[in-house]
Amino acid sequence: MRVCVDLSILRVRPTGVGYYGYFLATALGENFAEAEDYLVFDGLRFQSLRAFIDAHPRRSVIKASVYQSVWNAAAPYGVVRNAWRQLKGAAFSRGSAQCDLVHAIAYAPPLHATTAWLPLIHDMSHLRCPEFHPAERVRWLRAHDAAIDNAVLVNTVSEFTKSEIVALLGVAPQRVRVTYPGVNPAFAAARADDVSALSHYGLTPGRFLLSVATIDPRKNLAGIAAAFAQLPAAFRRDVPLVFVGQAGWRRVEFPKSVARLQERGEIRFAGYVPVDHLRALYRNTALFLYPSHYEGFGLPVAEAHLTGAPVAIAQGGGPREAGCGLALEVASADLERWTEVMREALEGQGWRDGKARAARITAAKAFTWERNARQTKKIYDEIAQCLSSQHRPRAAAGR
C-alpha cells in the first residue's frame, strides 16, 4: 500500500501540528523499508518521503518566515485563506491517484477523492470553543466533520481527544486509534552552553518564568500575564516572565498593565526561537507555565519535562496526559492560584527537587517518535487489511 502523508502545513514555520508531521515522517523513513515508497504532499506537489526529509532541514529560514508572514497577514481574510485551500485542493487532485491511503495530519486532506484517508485529529476546539479560531477555519473544519464517518479509522493524539471525538462526532470508540506524539530528542541533549544561550535574552538560570505557545487567545497568555502582574514588584524586577512563540491568527488582548511591565523588562516576548535556545530556556526556568484554555495534548509540557523543568498546567484536557500526572494543575481562570504557584516556584519550595526532576525526565522519555511511528505503521497495516477485504471496522449502529 502506498501511503501519502499530507505535510502541506510545513510551508509555514512549524508549531505543534507541523512538528508532529515532520518527526512522524522522519521516524517512518528511519524504521520501515516500506516507507521508501511513501509520498509526501507539500501543498503544491507530491514527492517521495525520503526526498522531503532530506530537503526540509535545508529549507531557507527566510523563505519559511516569508510564508509565515503572508499567512498571518491573511488570517483575518477568509477569502485569502480559502483561495489557498482551493489551490492546495487542485494540486492534490492532480496526484492523489498515486496514493492508496492519505494520512491527513491536519484533520482532513486538501480535497476528498476516492482515495482512502486517515484523519489525524489533534483536538476538537473548533466545536468546543470556536471563538478561538478564525471563522473561515471553523467553517472548513465543520464542513469536514461529517466526512470523518467515511474514514476507515480515526487517528488522534490522546485519550482525552479520543473521548471528545466520540462525544462530539459520534465516532465509535473502537474506530479511534491513539498515537501519542514523540518529543524532539534534541531536548534530551547533554547540557551545552546554557549561560550563553540565556544571555541572548538577558536571563539568569533559575530566575525567570517561561511560557511556550503560539500567541493567540486560546493559549490564555493574557491570564497568566495578569497573574504575574499581581506578584510583588520585587519578584517581578528580579524574575521576568518570558513568552516564547510566534504571533497567531488574532491579536491577544493583554491587560494594560502588561505594556508597562514590558517596558520595564518584567514581561518579555522572545518570539520564535531556535531549538537549542528553547532547550536552555526550558532547562533553566523556575517554572514552565502552560495555562491553555483547551488542548488535545500539549507537546510543550512533555518537552519541558524532558529537560527536567517543573511545570504547571491548566486543569483538564490533554496536558495531563502529556505531563504523566507530574505537572501541577491549576484552573485556567484562577488567577489567584496562578500567582500563588509562581511565587512558590520563585521562593524555591521544592520545585527543583532532584528526585522530582528525575521522575519528570523519565516520564517524558516514554514519548518517542519511534514509538509513534511504529503505532502509526500498525494503523496503516490495519487499514490495508480492511481495504483488501473491503471491510471497515466500525460499530454496527451509528459511527
C-alpha positions as CSV (number, residue, x, y, z in Angstrom):
1,M,0.0,0.0,0.0
2,R,1.4,3.4,-1.0
3,V,0.8,5.9,1.8
4,C,0.9,9.7,1.3
5,V,1.4,11.9,4.3
6,D,-0.1,15.4,3.9
7,L,2.6,17.8,5.2
8,S,1.4,21.0,3.5
9,I,1.3,22.6,6.9
10,L,5.1,22.7,6.9
11,R,5.0,25.5,4.3
12,V,5.0,27.8,7.3
13,R,7.2,27.7,10.4
14,P,6.3,24.6,12.3
15,T,4.4,24.6,15.6
16,G,2.8,21.6,17.2
17,V,1.0,20.0,14.2
18,G,3.8,20.8,11.9
19,Y,6.4,19.2,14.2
20,Y,4.2,16.2,14.5
21,G,4.1,15.7,10.8
22,Y,7.8,16.2,10.2
23,F,9.0,13.9,13.0
24,L,6.5,11.2,12.1
25,A,7.7,11.2,8.5
26,T,11.3,11.1,9.6
27,A,10.7,8.2,12.0
28,L,8.7,6.3,9.4
29,G,11.6,6.7,7.0
30,E,14.1,5.6,9.6
31,N,12.3,2.5,10.8
32,F,10.4,1.0,7.8
33,A,11.7,-0.2,4.5
34,E,8.2,0.3,3.0
35,A,8.5,4.0,3.6
36,E,10.8,4.2,0.6
37,D,7.5,4.0,-1.4
38,Y,5.7,6.6,0.7
39,L,4.9,10.0,-0.7
40,V,4.6,13.5,0.9
41,F,2.2,16.2,-0.3
42,D,3.8,19.6,0.5
43,G,0.9,21.7,-0.5
44,L,1.8,22.1,-4.2
45,R,3.3,18.8,-5.3
46,F,3.9,15.2,-4.4
47,Q,7.4,13.9,-3.7
48,S,9.0,10.9,-2.1
49,L,9.1,10.8,1.6
50,R,12.8,10.4,1.5
51,A,13.4,13.4,-0.7
52,F,11.2,15.6,1.5
53,I,13.0,14.5,4.7
54,D,16.4,15.2,3.1
55,A,15.4,18.6,1.8
56,H,13.4,20.0,4.6
57,P,16.2,20.8,7.1
58,R,17.9,22.8,4.4
59,R,14.8,24.8,3.6
60,S,15.5,28.6,3.9
61,V,14.6,30.1,7.2
62,I,13.9,33.3,5.4
63,K,11.5,31.5,3.0
64,A,9.6,29.9,5.8
65,S,9.4,33.3,7.6
66,V,8.0,34.9,4.4
67,Y,5.3,32.2,4.1
68,Q,4.5,32.7,7.8
69,S,4.2,36.5,7.5
70,V,1.9,36.2,4.5
71,W,-0.2,33.6,6.2
72,N,-0.5,35.7,9.4
73,A,-1.4,38.7,7.3
74,A,-4.1,36.7,5.5
75,A,-5.5,35.3,8.8
76,P,-8.3,37.9,9.1
77,Y,-9.4,37.5,5.5
78,G,-11.3,34.2,4.9
79,V,-11.3,34.8,1.1
80,V,-7.5,34.6,1.0
81,R,-7.3,31.5,3.3
82,N,-10.0,29.9,1.2
83,A,-8.1,30.6,-2.0
84,W,-5.0,28.8,-0.6
85,R,-7.2,25.8,0.3
86,Q,-8.6,25.7,-3.2
87,L,-5.1,25.9,-4.7
88,K,-3.9,23.0,-2.5
89,G,-7.0,21.1,-3.4
90,A,-6.4,21.5,-7.1
91,A,-2.7,20.4,-6.7
92,F,-3.7,17.4,-4.6
93,S,-6.4,16.2,-7.0
94,R,-3.7,16.0,-9.8
95,G,-1.6,13.5,-7.9
96,S,-3.8,11.8,-5.3
97,A,-4.4,8.8,-7.6
98,Q,-0.8,7.8,-6.9
99,C,-1.8,7.0,-3.3
100,D,-3.7,4.2,-1.7
101,L,-4.1,6.0,1.6
102,V,-3.7,9.6,2.7
103,H,-2.7,10.4,6.3
104,A,-4.3,13.8,6.8
105,I,-2.0,15.3,9.5
106,A,-4.2,18.4,9.9
107,Y,-7.7,16.8,10.2
108,A,-8.7,16.3,6.6
109,P,-7.0,16.0,3.2
110,P,-6.9,19.1,1.0
111,L,-9.6,17.5,-1.2
112,H,-11.7,14.4,-0.7
113,A,-11.3,12.0,-3.5
114,T,-11.8,8.2,-3.9
115,T,-8.5,7.6,-2.1
116,A,-8.8,6.1,1.4
117,W,-7.8,8.5,4.1
118,L,-6.8,8.5,7.8
119,P,-7.7,11.8,9.7
120,L,-5.3,12.8,12.4
121,I,-7.4,14.9,14.9
122,H,-5.3,16.9,17.4
123,D,-8.2,18.4,19.3
124,M,-11.9,19.3,18.9
125,S,-11.5,23.0,19.8
126,H,-13.4,24.1,16.7
127,L,-16.5,22.6,18.3
128,R,-15.8,23.1,22.0
129,C,-14.5,26.7,21.7
130,P,-14.9,28.1,18.1
131,E,-14.3,31.6,19.3
132,F,-10.6,30.7,19.4
133,H,-10.3,30.2,15.7
134,P,-10.8,32.3,12.5
135,A,-14.4,31.9,11.3
136,E,-13.2,30.5,7.9
137,R,-11.2,27.8,9.7
138,V,-14.2,26.8,11.8
139,R,-16.4,26.6,8.6
140,W,-13.8,24.4,6.9
141,L,-13.4,22.0,9.8
142,R,-17.1,21.7,10.4
143,A,-17.6,21.1,6.7
144,H,-15.4,18.0,7.1
145,D,-16.8,16.7,10.4
146,A,-19.4,14.5,8.6
147,A,-16.7,13.2,6.3
148,I,-14.9,11.6,9.3
149,D,-17.6,8.9,9.0
150,N,-16.1,7.9,5.6
151,A,-12.6,7.4,7.0
152,V,-11.6,3.8,7.6
153,L,-10.2,4.6,11.1
154,V,-9.6,7.8,13.0
155,N,-6.2,8.7,14.5
156,T,-5.7,11.1,17.4
157,V,-3.1,12.2,20.0
158,S,-4.6,11.4,23.4
159,E,-7.2,9.5,25.3
160,F,-8.8,12.9,26.1
161,T,-9.2,13.8,22.4
162,K,-10.5,10.3,21.7
163,S,-13.2,10.9,24.2
164,E,-14.0,14.2,22.6
165,I,-14.2,12.7,19.1
166,V,-16.6,10.0,20.4
167,A,-18.8,12.6,22.2
168,L,-18.9,15.3,19.6
169,L,-18.7,13.4,16.3
170,G,-20.4,10.2,17.4
171,V,-17.5,8.1,16.2
172,A,-17.5,4.6,17.7
173,P,-14.6,4.3,20.2
174,Q,-13.3,1.1,18.5
175,R,-12.6,3.1,15.3
176,V,-10.3,5.5,17.1
177,R,-6.5,4.9,17.4
178,V,-4.4,6.9,19.8
179,T,-0.8,7.6,18.9
180,Y,0.9,9.9,21.5
181,P,3.3,12.4,19.9
182,G,7.1,12.0,20.5
183,V,9.4,14.6,21.9
184,N,12.2,16.1,19.8
185,P,15.3,14.2,21.2
186,A,17.2,17.5,21.0
187,F,15.6,18.4,24.2
188,A,17.3,15.5,25.9
189,A,20.7,16.6,24.7
190,A,23.5,17.0,27.2
191,R,23.9,20.4,28.8
192,A,25.6,22.8,26.4
193,D,26.5,26.4,27.0
194,D,23.2,27.3,28.5
195,V,24.5,30.5,30.0
196,S,25.5,31.8,26.6
197,A,22.0,31.0,25.2
198,L,20.3,32.7,28.2
199,S,22.4,35.7,27.9
200,H,21.0,36.3,24.5
201,Y,17.7,37.1,26.2
202,G,19.2,38.8,29.3
203,L,18.2,35.9,31.6
204,T,19.8,34.2,34.6
205,P,19.5,30.5,35.2
206,G,16.6,29.7,37.6
207,R,15.5,33.4,37.7
208,F,12.7,33.5,35.1
209,L,9.3,32.1,34.4
210,L,8.5,30.6,31.0
211,S,5.6,30.0,28.6
212,V,5.9,28.5,25.2
213,A,2.8,28.8,22.9
214,T,1.5,30.5,19.8
215,I,0.4,34.0,20.8
216,D,-3.3,33.6,20.3
217,P,-6.4,33.8,22.6
218,R,-6.8,30.0,23.2
219,K,-3.5,29.8,25.0
220,N,-4.7,32.0,27.9
221,L,-1.5,34.0,27.9
222,A,-3.3,37.2,29.0
223,G,-4.5,35.3,32.1
224,I,-1.0,34.4,33.3
225,A,0.3,37.8,32.4
226,A,-2.4,39.2,34.7
227,A,-1.5,36.7,37.4
228,F,2.2,37.7,37.1
229,A,1.3,41.3,37.4
230,Q,-0.1,40.5,40.9
231,L,3.3,39.4,42.2
232,P,5.2,41.9,44.4
233,A,7.3,44.3,42.4
234,A,10.5,42.9,43.9
235,F,9.7,39.5,42.4
236,R,8.9,40.9,39.0
237,R,12.0,43.0,38.8
238,D,14.2,40.1,39.6
239,V,12.4,37.3,37.8
240,P,10.8,38.2,34.4
241,L,8.0,36.3,32.7
242,V,9.2,35.2,29.2
243,F,6.7,34.3,26.4
244,V,8.2,32.2,23.6
245,G,6.1,31.8,20.4
246,Q,5.1,33.4,17.1
247,A,2.0,35.5,16.6
248,G,-1.2,33.6,16.0
249,W,-4.2,34.4,13.9
250,R,-5.6,37.1,16.1
251,R,-4.1,39.7,18.4
252,V,-4.2,38.8,22.1
253,E,-5.8,41.5,24.3
254,F,-3.3,41.7,27.2
255,P,-4.2,43.8,30.3
256,K,-3.0,47.4,30.1
257,S,-0.5,46.7,32.9
258,V,1.4,44.3,30.6
259,A,2.6,47.2,28.4
260,R,4.1,48.9,31.5
261,L,5.7,45.6,32.7
262,Q,7.0,45.0,29.2
263,E,8.6,48.5,29.1
264,R,10.4,47.7,32.4
265,G,11.5,44.3,31.1
266,E,9.4,42.3,33.6
267,I,7.4,40.7,30.8
268,R,9.3,39.7,27.6
269,F,8.2,38.4,24.2
270,A,11.1,36.4,22.7
271,G,9.2,35.3,19.5
272,Y,10.0,32.1,17.7
273,V,13.4,30.8,19.0
274,P,15.7,28.0,17.7
275,V,15.6,24.6,19.4
276,D,19.0,25.0,21.2
277,H,17.8,28.2,22.8
278,L,14.5,26.7,23.7
279,R,16.2,23.8,25.3
280,A,18.2,26.2,27.5
281,L,15.1,28.2,28.4
282,Y,13.2,25.0,29.4
283,R,16.1,23.6,31.4
284,N,16.7,26.8,33.4
285,T,13.3,28.2,34.1
286,A,12.0,28.3,37.7
287,L,8.6,27.2,36.4
288,F,7.1,26.4,33.0
289,L,3.5,27.6,32.6
290,Y,1.0,26.0,30.2
291,P,-2.4,27.7,31.0
292,S,-4.2,27.0,27.7
293,H,-8.0,27.0,27.8
294,Y,-8.2,23.8,25.7
295,E,-5.6,21.4,24.3
296,G,-5.7,18.0,22.8
297,F,-2.3,17.0,24.1
298,G,0.2,19.8,24.9
299,L,3.6,18.9,23.4
300,P,5.5,21.7,25.2
301,V,4.6,20.1,28.5
302,A,6.4,16.9,27.5
303,E,9.3,18.9,26.1
304,A,9.7,20.9,29.3
305,H,9.6,17.6,31.4
306,L,12.3,16.1,29.2
307,T,14.7,18.8,30.3
308,G,13.6,18.3,33.9
309,A,11.7,21.6,34.2
310,P,8.9,21.9,36.8
311,V,5.5,22.5,35.0
312,A,2.2,24.0,35.9
313,I,-0.7,23.3,33.5
314,A,-4.4,24.2,33.2
315,Q,-6.8,21.6,34.6
316,G,-8.5,19.2,32.3
317,G,-7.7,18.1,28.7
318,G,-4.7,16.5,27.1
319,P,-1.9,18.3,29.0
320,R,-2.5,16.0,32.0
321,E,-1.5,13.0,29.7
322,A,1.5,14.9,28.3
323,G,2.6,15.6,31.9
324,C,2.0,12.0,33.0
325,G,0.3,13.3,36.2
326,L,3.5,15.0,37.3
327,A,2.6,18.6,36.5
328,L,0.8,20.9,38.9
329,E,-2.7,21.6,37.8
330,V,-4.5,24.9,38.1
331,A,-7.9,26.0,36.9
332,S,-7.3,28.1,33.8
333,A,-9.3,31.1,35.1
334,D,-8.0,31.0,38.7
335,L,-5.6,34.0,38.5
336,E,-5.0,34.0,42.3
337,R,-3.8,30.4,42.2
338,W,-1.5,31.0,39.2
339,T,0.0,33.9,41.1
340,E,0.5,31.7,44.1
341,V,2.3,28.9,42.2
342,M,4.6,31.5,40.5
343,R,5.5,32.8,44.0
344,E,6.1,29.2,45.3
345,A,8.4,28.4,42.4
346,L,10.3,31.6,42.8
347,E,10.7,31.0,46.5
348,G,12.1,27.5,45.7
349,Q,9.6,25.4,47.7
350,G,10.8,22.0,46.4
351,W,10.2,22.7,42.7
352,R,13.7,21.7,41.7
353,D,14.0,18.7,43.9
354,G,16.4,16.2,42.3
355,K,14.1,13.2,42.7
356,A,11.1,15.0,41.2
357,R,13.3,16.3,38.3
358,A,14.4,12.8,37.5
359,A,10.8,11.5,37.6
360,R,9.8,14.1,35.0
361,I,12.7,13.3,32.7
362,T,12.0,9.5,32.9
363,A,8.2,10.0,32.2
364,A,8.9,12.3,29.2
365,K,11.4,9.8,27.7
366,A,8.4,7.5,27.0
367,F,7.2,9.9,24.3
368,T,9.4,8.9,21.4
369,W,8.8,9.3,17.6
370,E,10.0,5.8,17.0
371,R,7.1,4.5,19.2
372,N,4.7,6.9,17.4
373,A,5.9,5.7,14.0
374,R,5.5,2.0,14.9
375,Q,2.0,2.6,16.2
376,T,1.1,4.6,13.1
377,K,2.5,1.9,10.8
378,K,0.3,-0.6,12.6
379,I,-2.7,1.6,11.8
380,Y,-1.6,1.7,8.1
381,D,-1.3,-2.1,8.1
382,E,-4.7,-2.5,9.7
383,I,-6.3,-0.2,7.1
384,A,-4.5,-2.2,4.3
385,Q,-6.2,-5.3,5.6
386,C,-9.5,-3.6,5.8
387,L,-9.2,-2.3,2.2
388,S,-8.1,-5.7,0.9
389,S,-11.2,-7.3,2.4
390,Q,-13.4,-4.3,1.7
391,H,-14.4,-4.3,5.3
392,R,-14.4,-1.3,7.6
393,P,-14.1,-1.8,11.4
394,R,-17.0,0.3,12.5
395,A,-19.8,-0.1,15.0
396,A,-23.0,-1.8,13.8
397,A,-25.0,1.2,14.8
398,G,-24.0,4.9,14.2
399,R,-20.4,5.7,13.7
